[in-house]
Amino acid sequence: MNWKDAWVWRNDQRMQYRTILMGCVAAVMCAPMVSKAEEKKETPLGKEMHAMNDAYKAMRREKDPVKGAEEAREAQAAVLKCLQELPSTVSEIADPDAKAKASVKYRTMIAKLYISFCEIEDAYMAKDLAKAEQLIGSLREAKKEGHDAFMEDE
C-alpha cells in the first residue's frame, strides 16, 4: 500500500466516524421532540376537529358541487360531535360562572360554524361555486378566532 492509498483510506474512515457521530447527535437532539409528541393524547374533540379540518381543506379544493356538498355534510357531522365536547381549556376553569360563560361562548361558536357549513352545502347544491368559495373563505377567520379563544399555547 502506498502513502496515497493509505491517506484515502484514513480519510474514508474519518468520514464514517463523523457520519456516525452526527447521526448520534441528531438522535439525541430529536429524542425530546418524539417523547413530547407521544405524551400528547388525542382527545375526542381533537379527533372531530381534525375530521372537520380535513373536510374543510377538501372543500377549499373542490370544484364538483356534489362532492363539495358531501364534504360539507361530513364537516357538519363532525361539528355536531364537537358540540357535545368541551375544550380542555374550558373544562379546567375552576370558577363555575366563568366556566359556564366559556361553555356558552364555545357552543355558540360551534353552532355558528354548523350554520356556515349548512350554507356552504346549500351553495354547492345550488351549483353556486363562487358563493361556496366565498363562504369557505370566511371560515378562516372563524377558525382563527376559535383557536385563539380555546386552544392552549404550546
Secondary structure, 3 states (H helix, E strand, C coil): CCHHHHHHHHHHHHHHHHHHHHHHHHHHHHHHHHHHHHHCCCCHHHHHHHHHHHHHHHHHHCCCHHHHHHHHHHHHHHHHHHHCCCCHHHHCCCCHHHHHHHHHHHHHHHHHHHHHHHHHHHHHHCCCHHHHHHHHHHHHHHHHHHHHHHCCCC
